[in-house]
């Protein structure tokens, strides 16, 4: 950049007021440097859409001595003024200078992270400053973010701004961003944490999503994670989340989970199996068709998990399931035979339980009938459906 000269530059606000400023004060600006480098340019530099008070405020912020003399601080800046300052900084190509000044003010005025920075400043700093602030200043801001009262709209916006910092090369910034996301109780934060490498973090995010009332957009975001994420741990967590949050019979969720029955990872297949049991409904032809497709797979792990799902969601297809399981028992690997045997045993147990429950009900009816002098149900003629 070179050493700044001793010259003066003139800035003209939107209302036409002219400010004479030392070039050294604004030397970080490529615009100012180009003006100073051309001796023939002695006119005012117009600053469109920059009100006089914003230009004056900006110049005070950029001058450390005036800042100290005036006692200027963040509490003196309104939300509207923040927007104007950012606009002017972009116009002059001095965003990094302004953001460093704001970061220093944050540390001066909010040294205790238990005191919250105003929400509008958080948004600006986190969105705009992540590439320009020093690590210590950014970490301080991230830890202060969680202490400020704010609406869900603000919280969601800040979460979107913090999310890229999870991938920061700086370990301290990553840790501070993670702590901030753990704090925010909004769906956007939990979707990010659903991708975290730690099982406990993913489980915590899953519990939150399960208790929330998810929108179609949220379900769609989880579907994308389940279908496309490269980590099987994230696909597993997303499949579990779908089982808790998607409505019963949700077509895209059902199709995605049915596809995951053929996932390479056993954990994902099992998570998808459990989720399908939850949202697959009973005897839904769309769900049954999607699962049968996997039950006819050449890979026995896929067939076995699909058959287990089919046995639960399709009681009307009992004979089909028994035929598929019997066929698997008579061919293939030992593990496939064992899986088929478990499916058949499970179906027999369900049938025995159902028959036992029916007998108990009939005996209760006979006892009640006997107490009122009526013949037992076994002697009272044929039941409906037994003619």
C-alpha positions as CSV (number, residue, x, y, z in Angstrom):
1,X,0.0,0.0,0.0
2,X,2.9,2.4,0.8
3,X,3.2,5.3,3.1
4,X,0.2,7.7,3.2
5,X,0.9,11.3,2.1
6,X,0.2,14.4,4.0
7,X,-2.5,15.6,1.6
8,X,-6.2,16.3,2.0
9,X,-9.1,14.6,0.3
10,X,-12.7,15.9,0.1
11,X,-15.7,13.7,0.6
12,X,-19.2,14.9,-0.4
13,X,-22.3,13.5,1.4
14,X,-25.6,12.8,-0.3
15,X,-26.9,16.2,0.9
16,X,-23.8,17.9,-0.6
17,X,-21.9,18.7,2.5
18,X,-18.1,18.5,2.0
19,X,-15.7,17.0,4.5
20,X,-12.0,17.7,4.3
21,X,-10.1,14.7,5.6
22,X,-6.4,13.8,5.9
23,X,-5.6,11.2,3.3
24,X,-3.7,9.1,5.9
25,X,-6.9,8.5,7.8
26,X,-8.6,6.8,4.8
27,X,-5.4,5.4,3.3
28,X,-6.8,1.8,3.6
29,X,-9.3,2.7,0.9
30,X,-8.2,1.8,-2.7
31,X,-10.6,4.6,-3.9
32,X,-8.8,7.3,-1.8
33,X,-5.3,6.0,-2.9
34,X,-6.3,6.2,-6.6
35,X,-7.6,9.8,-6.1
36,X,-4.4,10.9,-4.3
37,X,-2.2,9.2,-7.0
38,X,-3.8,11.3,-9.7
39,X,-2.6,15.0,-9.2
40,X,-5.2,16.1,-11.7
41,X,-8.2,15.0,-9.5
42,X,-8.9,17.8,-7.0
43,X,-12.7,17.5,-6.9
44,X,-14.9,16.3,-4.1
45,X,-15.5,12.5,-4.0
46,X,-19.3,12.0,-4.1
47,X,-20.7,9.5,-1.7
48,X,-24.2,8.6,-3.0
49,X,-26.8,7.4,-0.4
50,X,-24.4,8.4,2.4
51,X,-26.2,11.0,4.7
52,X,-24.1,13.7,6.2
53,X,-24.5,12.3,9.8
54,X,-23.3,8.9,8.6
55,X,-20.2,10.3,6.9
56,X,-19.4,12.3,10.0
57,X,-20.0,9.3,12.3
58,X,-17.8,7.1,10.0
59,X,-14.9,9.6,10.1
60,X,-15.1,9.8,13.9
61,X,-15.0,6.1,14.2
62,X,-11.9,5.9,11.9
63,X,-10.0,8.4,14.0
64,X,-8.8,6.8,17.2
65,X,-8.1,10.2,18.9
66,X,-11.5,11.6,18.1
67,X,-13.2,8.3,19.2
68,X,-11.5,8.6,22.6
69,X,-12.2,12.3,23.0
70,X,-15.9,11.9,22.1
71,X,-16.3,8.8,24.2
72,X,-17.9,7.2,21.2
73,X,-19.2,3.7,21.8
74,X,-21.5,1.0,20.4
75,X,-24.5,2.2,22.4
76,X,-24.4,5.4,20.5
77,X,-25.0,3.7,17.2
78,X,-28.6,2.9,16.2
79,X,-29.6,-0.1,14.0
80,X,-30.2,2.3,11.1
81,X,-26.8,3.8,11.5
82,X,-25.1,0.4,11.5
83,X,-26.6,-0.2,8.1
84,X,-25.4,3.2,6.8
85,X,-21.9,2.7,8.2
86,X,-21.6,-0.7,6.5
87,X,-22.8,0.8,3.2
88,X,-20.3,3.7,3.4
89,X,-17.5,1.3,4.3
90,X,-18.3,-0.9,1.2
91,X,-18.4,2.3,-1.0
92,X,-14.9,3.3,0.2
93,X,-13.6,-0.3,0.3
94,X,-12.9,0.0,4.0
95,X,-15.1,-2.8,5.4
96,X,-12.1,-4.4,7.2
97,X,-11.2,-1.1,8.9
98,X,-14.7,-0.5,10.1
99,X,-15.2,-4.0,11.4
100,X,-11.9,-4.0,13.3
101,X,-13.0,-0.7,14.9
102,X,-16.3,-2.3,15.9
103,X,-14.6,-5.4,17.2
104,X,-12.4,-3.2,19.4
105,X,-15.4,-1.4,20.7
106,X,-17.1,-4.7,21.5
107,X,-14.1,-5.7,23.6
108,X,-14.0,-2.3,25.3
109,X,-17.7,-2.1,26.1
110,X,-18.6,-5.8,26.5
111,X,-15.5,-7.3,28.2
112,X,-17.8,-9.7,30.1
113,X,-19.3,-12.2,27.8
114,X,-22.3,-12.4,30.2
115,X,-23.3,-9.0,28.9
116,X,-24.9,-9.3,25.5
117,X,-24.0,-7.3,22.4
118,X,-27.0,-5.8,20.7
119,X,-28.6,-8.3,18.3
120,X,-28.3,-6.1,15.2
121,X,-24.6,-5.6,15.8
122,X,-24.1,-9.3,16.3
123,X,-25.6,-10.0,12.9
124,X,-23.4,-7.5,11.2
125,X,-20.2,-8.6,12.9
126,X,-20.7,-12.3,12.5
127,X,-21.8,-12.0,8.8
128,X,-19.4,-9.4,7.7
129,X,-16.4,-9.8,10.0
130,X,-15.5,-13.5,10.0
131,X,-12.9,-13.1,7.3
132,X,-11.4,-9.8,8.7
133,X,-11.5,-10.0,12.5
134,X,-8.6,-11.5,14.5
135,X,-9.4,-14.8,16.1
136,X,-9.6,-13.5,19.7
137,X,-12.0,-10.7,18.7
138,X,-14.2,-13.1,16.7
139,X,-14.3,-15.7,19.5
140,X,-15.3,-13.0,22.0
141,X,-18.1,-11.9,19.8
142,X,-19.3,-15.5,19.3
143,X,-19.4,-16.1,23.1
144,X,-21.2,-12.8,23.6
145,X,-23.8,-13.6,20.9
146,X,-25.6,-16.2,23.1
147,X,-26.2,-13.8,25.9
148,X,-28.3,-11.2,24.1
149,X,-32.0,-11.4,24.1
150,X,-33.4,-11.7,20.6
151,X,-36.3,-13.0,18.6
152,X,-36.3,-16.3,16.7
153,X,-35.9,-14.4,13.5
154,X,-32.7,-12.8,14.7
155,X,-31.5,-16.1,16.2
156,X,-32.1,-18.0,12.9
157,X,-30.2,-15.3,11.0
158,X,-27.3,-15.4,13.3
159,X,-27.2,-19.2,13.1
160,X,-26.9,-19.0,9.3
161,X,-24.0,-16.5,9.8
162,X,-22.2,-18.7,12.3
163,X,-22.6,-22.0,10.4
164,X,-19.6,-21.4,8.0
165,X,-17.4,-20.8,11.1
166,X,-17.8,-24.5,12.1
167,X,-15.3,-25.1,9.2
168,X,-12.8,-22.4,10.3
169,X,-9.1,-23.4,10.2
170,X,-8.8,-21.8,13.6
171,X,-9.5,-24.3,16.4
172,X,-10.7,-21.6,18.8
173,X,-13.1,-20.1,16.3
174,X,-14.5,-23.6,15.6
175,X,-15.0,-24.2,19.3
176,X,-16.7,-20.8,19.9
177,X,-19.0,-21.3,16.9
178,X,-20.0,-24.8,18.1
179,X,-20.8,-23.4,21.6
180,X,-22.9,-20.7,20.1
181,X,-24.9,-23.2,17.9
182,X,-25.4,-25.5,20.9
183,X,-27.0,-22.6,22.7
184,X,-29.6,-21.6,20.1
185,X,-32.9,-23.4,20.4
186,X,-33.9,-23.0,16.8
187,X,-34.3,-25.6,14.1
188,X,-31.6,-24.1,11.9
189,X,-29.0,-24.6,14.6
190,X,-30.0,-28.2,15.2
191,X,-29.9,-29.1,11.5
192,X,-26.3,-28.0,11.5
193,X,-25.5,-30.0,14.7
194,X,-27.1,-33.0,13.1
195,X,-24.0,-33.2,11.0
196,X,-21.6,-33.0,14.0
197,X,-19.1,-35.8,14.4
198,X,-19.9,-36.3,18.1
199,X,-22.7,-38.9,18.7
200,X,-24.0,-37.0,21.8
201,X,-24.3,-33.7,19.8
202,X,-26.3,-35.5,17.0
203,X,-28.5,-37.2,19.6
204,X,-29.2,-33.9,21.3
205,X,-30.1,-32.2,18.0
206,X,-32.3,-35.2,17.2
207,X,-34.2,-34.8,20.4
208,X,-34.9,-31.2,19.8
209,X,-36.1,-31.9,16.2
210,X,-38.4,-34.6,17.6
211,X,-40.0,-32.2,20.0
212,X,-40.3,-29.4,17.5
213,X,-43.1,-28.8,15.1
214,X,-41.2,-29.1,11.8
215,X,-42.1,-27.3,8.6
216,X,-42.0,-29.0,5.2
217,X,-38.8,-27.0,4.6
218,X,-37.2,-28.6,7.7
219,X,-38.2,-32.1,6.7
220,X,-36.8,-31.4,3.2
221,X,-33.5,-30.4,4.7
222,X,-33.3,-33.5,6.8
223,X,-34.2,-35.6,3.7
224,X,-31.2,-34.1,1.9
225,X,-28.9,-35.1,4.7
226,X,-30.3,-38.6,4.8
227,X,-30.0,-39.1,1.1
228,X,-26.8,-37.4,0.2
229,X,-24.4,-36.8,3.1
230,X,-21.1,-38.5,2.7
231,X,-20.9,-39.6,6.4
232,X,-22.9,-42.7,7.3
233,X,-23.2,-41.3,10.9
234,X,-25.0,-38.2,9.6
235,X,-27.2,-40.4,7.3
236,X,-28.1,-42.5,10.4
237,X,-29.0,-39.5,12.5
238,X,-31.0,-38.0,9.7
239,X,-32.9,-41.2,9.1
240,X,-33.8,-41.3,12.9
241,X,-34.9,-37.7,12.7
242,X,-37.2,-38.4,9.8
243,X,-38.9,-41.2,11.8
244,X,-39.7,-38.7,14.5
245,X,-40.6,-35.6,12.5
246,X,-42.1,-36.6,9.1
247,X,-45.8,-37.1,9.0
248,X,-47.1,-40.7,8.5
249,X,-47.1,-41.6,4.9
250,X,-44.9,-38.7,3.8
251,X,-44.1,-39.8,0.2
252,X,-40.6,-38.3,-0.1
253,X,-39.6,-39.4,3.4
254,X,-40.9,-43.0,2.8
255,X,-39.1,-43.2,-0.5
256,X,-35.8,-41.9,1.0
257,X,-36.0,-44.3,3.9
258,X,-36.8,-47.2,1.6
259,X,-33.7,-46.3,-0.4
260,X,-31.7,-46.2,2.8
261,X,-32.6,-49.8,3.5
262,X,-30.0,-50.6,0.8
263,X,-27.3,-48.3,2.4
264,X,-23.8,-49.7,2.7
265,X,-23.8,-49.0,6.4
266,X,-25.7,-51.4,8.7
267,X,-26.4,-48.5,11.2
268,X,-28.1,-46.5,8.4
269,X,-30.2,-49.5,7.3
270,X,-31.3,-50.1,10.9
271,X,-32.2,-46.5,11.4
272,X,-34.2,-46.4,8.2
273,X,-35.9,-49.6,9.2
274,X,-37.0,-48.1,12.6
275,X,-38.1,-44.9,10.9
276,X,-40.2,-46.7,8.3
277,X,-42.0,-48.6,11.1
278,X,-42.9,-45.2,12.6
279,X,-44.1,-43.3,9.5
280,X,-45.0,-46.2,7.1
281,X,-48.5,-46.6,8.4
282,X,-50.4,-49.9,8.0
283,X,-50.9,-51.6,4.7
284,X,-50.1,-48.4,2.7
285,X,-49.7,-49.6,-0.9
286,X,-47.1,-46.9,-1.7
287,X,-44.9,-47.8,1.3
288,X,-45.4,-51.6,0.7
289,X,-44.3,-51.2,-2.9
290,X,-41.1,-49.3,-1.9
291,X,-40.2,-51.8,0.7
292,X,-40.9,-54.9,-1.4
293,X,-38.5,-53.5,-4.0
294,X,-35.7,-53.8,-1.4
295,X,-37.1,-57.2,-0.1
296,X,-36.3,-58.6,-3.6
297,X,-32.7,-57.3,-3.5
298,X,-29.8,-59.7,-4.3
299,X,-28.0,-58.6,-1.1
300,X,-29.2,-60.5,1.9
301,X,-28.6,-57.7,4.4
302,X,-31.0,-55.5,2.4
303,X,-33.6,-58.3,2.0
304,X,-33.6,-59.2,5.7
305,X,-34.0,-55.6,7.0
306,X,-36.7,-55.0,4.3
307,X,-38.6,-58.2,5.3
308,X,-38.5,-57.2,9.0
309,X,-40.1,-53.8,8.0
310,X,-42.6,-55.5,5.7
311,X,-43.7,-57.9,8.5
312,X,-44.7,-54.9,10.6
313,X,-46.2,-52.4,8.2
314,X,-48.1,-54.9,6.0
315,X,-50.2,-57.4,8.0
316,X,-52.3,-58.0,5.0
317,X,-49.3,-59.3,3.1
318,X,-48.5,-62.0,5.7
319,X,-48.3,-64.8,3.2
320,X,-46.0,-62.9,0.8
321,X,-43.6,-62.1,3.7
322,X,-43.6,-65.7,4.8
323,X,-42.9,-66.9,1.3
324,X,-40.0,-64.4,0.9
325,X,-38.6,-65.3,4.3
326,X,-38.9,-69.1,3.6
327,X,-37.1,-68.7,0.3
328,X,-34.3,-66.8,2.1
329,X,-34.1,-69.6,4.6
330,X,-33.5,-72.2,1.9
331,X,-30.7,-70.4,0.1
332,X,-27.9,-68.0,0.7
333,X,-25.5,-67.3,3.5
334,X,-25.9,-68.5,7.1
335,X,-26.6,-65.0,8.3
336,X,-29.4,-64.6,5.8
337,X,-31.0,-67.8,7.0
338,X,-30.8,-66.6,10.6
339,X,-32.3,-63.3,9.6
340,X,-35.2,-65.0,7.8
341,X,-35.8,-67.3,10.8
342,X,-36.0,-64.2,13.1
343,X,-38.6,-62.6,10.8
344,X,-40.7,-65.8,10.8
345,X,-40.4,-66.2,14.5
346,X,-41.4,-62.6,15.0
347,X,-44.5,-63.1,12.8
348,X,-45.4,-66.3,14.8
349,X,-45.0,-64.5,18.1
350,X,-47.3,-61.7,16.9
351,X,-49.9,-64.2,15.7
352,X,-49.7,-66.1,19.0
353,X,-50.1,-62.9,21.0
354,X,-53.1,-61.9,18.9
355,X,-54.7,-65.3,19.3
356,X,-54.1,-65.2,23.0
357,X,-55.6,-61.7,23.3
358,X,-58.6,-62.9,21.4
359,X,-59.1,-65.9,23.7
360,X,-58.8,-63.7,26.8
361,X,-61.4,-61.4,25.4
362,X,-63.8,-64.3,24.6
363,X,-63.3,-65.7,28.1
364,X,-64.1,-62.3,29.7
365,X,-67.2,-62.0,27.5
366,X,-68.3,-65.6,28.7
367,X,-67.7,-64.6,32.3
368,X,-69.9,-61.5,31.9
369,X,-72.5,-63.4,30.0
370,X,-72.6,-66.1,32.6
371,X,-73.1,-63.5,35.3
372,X,-76.2,-62.3,33.5
373,X,-77.6,-65.8,32.7
374,X,-76.7,-65.7,28.9
375,X,-75.1,-68.7,27.2
376,X,-71.4,-68.7,26.7
377,X,-70.1,-67.2,23.4
378,X,-68.9,-70.7,22.3
379,X,-72.6,-71.9,22.4
380,X,-74.3,-68.7,21.3
381,X,-74.2,-69.5,17.5
382,X,-71.6,-68.5,14.9
383,X,-69.8,-65.2,15.1
384,X,-69.8,-62.8,12.2
385,X,-67.3,-64.1,9.6
386,X,-67.5,-67.7,10.8
387,X,-70.6,-68.7,8.8
